[in-house]
């Protein structure tokens, strides 16, 4: 992870820990795997970049290409990005994200994490 991505992922991991999630970094195919109450959350982070829209699209592609081939009814997926990238993350329609169980988490400049409900 380079630059701001580390900050974003660190803040997300701290937020998960405060919520009672067990989490592991750089595991399986994503930056973070978190587990709580029978739910597994696979999260891929992105930091500030010069081409944030393109990079957020890349995150979606990484998640889609690496999703488990078998059905995992307890698995959810997450795009974790700085606040300024949330608009780009929301370009994927809510209906599509819901069907694929992809959530968006935004991390502000003070490392406050919020789940985007749109």
Buried (B, 14 or more C-beta within 10 A) or exposed (E): BEEBBEBBBBBBBEBBEEEEBEBEBEEEBBBBBBBEEEEBBBBBBBBBBEEBEEBBBBBBEBBEEEBEEEEEEEBBBBBBBBBEBBEBBBEBEEEEBEEBBBBBBBBEEEEEBEEBEE
